[in-house]
Amino acid sequence: MKTYHEMFTDLKMRKEAALMPFIVIGDPDFKTSLEIAKTLINNGADALEIGFPFSDPIADGATIQEADTRALKNGITVDKCFKFLRKLRKFTPIPIGLLVYYNLIYQRGVEKFYKDTMKAGVNSILIADLPPEEAEEALKASKKYNIDQIFIIAPTTSNKRLKMISKHASGFHYLVSVMGVTGARKEVKKSTLTFIKRVKENGKLPVMVGFGISKPSHIKEITKAGADGAIVGSAIIDIIAKNLDKREKILEEIARFTKKMKKATRRP
Ligand SMILES: O=P(O)(O)OC[C@@H](O)[C@@H](O)c1c[nH]c2ccccc12
């Protein structure tokens, strides 16, 4: 199993930024989502961010909300999510990060959740709705089980707060490109580029940018501004949603899209 640090070091030598696609377990169904994860890896993903479906995903826009609904309708539970992760880890050594809402962790018990995460060979956890001020118990478990705790940094995060987050975070900084919810966007704002520079100057970890990244040109813009990689969720899930009645097309189109996005991570 590869650490984030090893991944970023390897990529630096190859003059590439990291491509980290995001999918929801069980969307459109358990088996297909595992095939999708493998397709992402086979076509250039450097790491994966894996979402546990949740009924009230407050940080998510319509695309991911609907993915969560599809997965929950398929009967995906937290136990099934861990089963998925164990299968995925057998397939690949690349870093795998979880995206979860705190309720799912709280329900299982913080200690047990982190232990299961460790046993599944997962690298990191990002809890979408848990600020660092309230993360004491989670941080304790993350240290005990050697899981990187990822925290979100938003455009409104002050440098002072960024330093506080830097004290607790490991793995990478998750820079949210814009205020708002997840969802593919047409453009990268100029303000996002200056924000990336600010986090590079004031943070301590490699910077991954997410929220809205949906085209190769977006990846080029953010990496030129200093980002170490991109997290791409909704643009991939839109492909799933569009092809629900012709599932063989899902893998085909995701393969094509991933290759195109990975190509854009090469630094000139
Ligand atoms: O979907 P987008 O706009 O490409 O953004 C990445 C995103 O999907 C993923 O990182 C994510 C999904 N749900 C979240 C909730 C909070 C923070 C991040 C996320």
The ligand as a Gaussian input file, in Angstrom:
#p B3LYP/6-31G(d) Opt

LIG

0 1
 O      -18.014000      16.600000      -7.246000
 P      -16.943000      17.592000      -7.495000
 O      -17.492000      18.972000      -7.681000
 O      -16.024000      17.136000      -8.573000
 O      -16.077000      17.721000      -6.133000
 C      -15.299000      16.603000      -5.572000
 C      -16.134000      15.846000      -4.647000
 O      -17.033000      15.085000      -5.390000
 C      -15.613000      14.962000      -3.521000
 O      -14.375000      15.288000      -3.045000
 C      -16.692000      15.082000      -2.477000
 C      -17.900000      14.475000      -2.551000
 N      -18.670000      14.808000      -1.480000
 C      -17.983000      15.679000      -0.688000
 C      -18.336000      16.325000       0.476000
 C      -17.420000      17.181000       1.071000
 C      -16.150000      17.372000       0.504000
 C      -15.795000      16.706000      -0.685000
 C      -16.704000      15.868000      -1.299000

